[in-house]
């Protein structure tokens, strides 16, 4: 079979989307592979395409899941690699110190939780800008999930702390939780920004 046309390649892409292969980077790699397979076949394109997807549907779904898991592992690896950089550590420590300082000296117990939410909400603004359209790329989506997990983790800690009745005990873990999560989220934003630059113009 001759080299596939743009319309034929689009047909492959559409079928992959129908199979819930949602991420552009994963789908594009699959499109290239399937196109090469079909070009090596003889006969009608549409018939070959239909047969290929019937015969390989399960394999495609498995490859999609494997690729998504690989993206999650890669995102975590990138996150911890970024966290280990001296400059990032320094900036994160500064973030922790600033947030902790204001929590320690200017907030009382009943406004400390609200202060923590303000801090995290402020961090969401630059994060939202950096993560714009990231849902299209598997690795970037995984970075977004790390950020979301940190936010949820902080909220859980704050809820658990509310059950502690001793005021002297409750203040320290609240301050540490807010400050620590702010620093960790900053690392995510740095990782996401660096990662995103690699995909700009290609997928986003």
Secondary structure, 3 states (H helix, E strand, C coil): CCCCCHHHHHHHHHHHHHCCCCCHHHHHHHHHHHHHHHHCCCCCHHHHHHHHHHHHHHHHHHHHHHHHHHHHHHHHHHHHHHHCCHHHHHHHHHHHHHHHHHHHHHCCHHHHHHHHHHHHHHHHHHHHHHCCCHHHCHHHHHHHHHHHHHHHHHHHHHHHHCCCCCHHHHHHHHHHHHHHHHHHHHHHHHHHHHHHHHHCCCCC
